Amino acid sequence: MTQNCLGVANYAQFNKVTINDVIAVAGPRSPAYPAAQRDFKVAVIVLSDAKITPEAMAYYDYFAQRADARAPLSAHQGFLFGAANPFFVATGGAGTMSARLRDGAGAGTFVTVFEFYAPSLDHYFRTANVEEANALKNNPALGWQATGGDFMAYARNDHPGTAQPVCRFYGSLSPGPNSHFYTADAAECAQLHQLQATTPASQPRWNYEEIAFAIDVPAGGNCPAAAPVAVWRAYNDRALMNDSNHRYTTVQSVYQQMLAAGWKGEGITMCAPT
């Protein structure tokens, strides 16, 4: 493809290549499509003789944010302006790409906290485990649908000092509840640990599973500048039916929709990075 000095690209000179074209040349996929990698990480390494300014960091981080965007983005080439599809959109939501520029040691490793919905249960579920998320995406018969309402957090073993460990609890198929619960509140986590220890396994209770990821928490109802994305928690208020479920969302309008549908609002419980 050639481009003239006016910045106008002659797209007629592009050759369209499909996955079938690649397979014809390179052979069958290995692994096959159902087991193929869908989540990728890319990095920009900036070498500098001295610590670069916050403004320069923001410049480089701008491109990192475009790499893992979840919606079409404005783009231009020369004097041409239009929309460009980031990796997530181009793959129809089947693949994700994570790229963030952080400043030095202690910045932590980002993870994606995926959201799923099961219409048959009217339950929401989140996981930061890529293998678990891919298993749900690749097996529609399990009944879970990816909502696309994911947010970022930190790896449980590599996070800034301000981020708190997030406890993951699960009830049970029987006696229940058949649902997961997450909390970054140390006191709430400890209380559920205590209830588990004093409640017989034959009765409904929350059972501790693991530290799932790490994330910042609000102070006075506000999120810190380093983690400005508020995560609201809504509760379906069905404990008496042994059908408790919580939804965690970064979209305030979605939170309000849940409240309008009869769910109880529990406010901002976590703060995600951008």
CORKAJO-V611859 format. One record per pair of residues at least 24 apart in sequence whose ideal C-beta (glycine too) atoms are under 8 Angstrom apart, sorted by the first residue. I is the first residue (numbers start at 0). J is the second residue. Records with the same first field share a line. If there is no record, write none. Layout:
# CORKAJO-V611859
I=J, J
This chain:
# CORKAJO-V611859
2=77
5=77, 78
6=76, 77, 78, 79
7=77, 78, 79
8=76, 77, 79
33=137
34=137
37=90, 93, 94, 95, 133, 136
38=94, 95, 96, 97, 111, 129, 132, 133
39=86, 94, 95, 96, 97
40=96, 97, 98
41=66, 96, 97, 98
42=98
43=98, 100
45=100
56=100, 102
59=100
60=99, 100
62=98
63=98, 99, 100
64=98, 99, 273
66=96, 97, 98
67=95, 96, 97, 98, 99
69=147, 149
92=145, 147
93=136
95=149
97=151
99=151, 272
105=159, 160
106=159
107=153, 154, 157, 158, 159, 162, 213
108=153, 154, 157, 158
109=151, 152, 153, 154, 272
110=151, 152, 153, 154, 212
111=149, 150, 151, 152
112=149, 150, 151, 152, 212, 247, 271
113=145, 149
114=145, 146, 147, 148, 149, 247, 248
115=143, 144, 145, 146
116=143, 144, 146
117=142, 143, 144
118=142, 144
120=177, 244
121=235, 244
122=177, 178, 244
123=244, 245, 246, 247
124=178, 179
125=179, 181, 247
126=211
127=152, 211, 212
128=211
148=248, 249, 250, 253
150=228, 230, 247, 249, 271
151=228, 271, 272, 273
152=212, 213, 214, 269, 271, 272
153=212, 213, 214, 272
154=212, 213
155=209, 210, 211, 212, 213
158=213
159=215, 225
161=215, 223, 225, 226
162=213, 214, 215, 226
163=213, 214, 215, 216
164=210, 213
165=210, 211, 212, 213, 214, 269
166=191, 207, 209, 210, 211
167=207, 208, 209, 210, 211
168=205, 206, 207, 208
169=205, 206, 208
170=203, 204, 205, 206, 243
171=203, 206
174=201, 202, 203, 241
175=203, 241, 242
176=203, 238, 241, 242, 243, 244
177=242
178=242, 243, 244, 245
179=208
180=205, 243, 245
181=211, 245, 247
182=268
183=213, 214, 216, 268, 269
184=216, 268
203=241
214=269, 270, 271
215=269, 270, 271, 272
216=268, 269, 270
217=267, 268, 269, 270
220=266, 267
222=267, 270
223=270
225=272
226=270, 271, 272
227=270, 272, 273
228=270, 271, 272, 273
229=267, 270, 271
230=267, 268, 269, 270, 271
231=264, 265, 266, 267, 268
232=265, 266, 267, 268, 269
233=257, 258, 262, 263, 264, 265
234=262, 263, 265
235=261, 262, 263
236=261, 262, 263
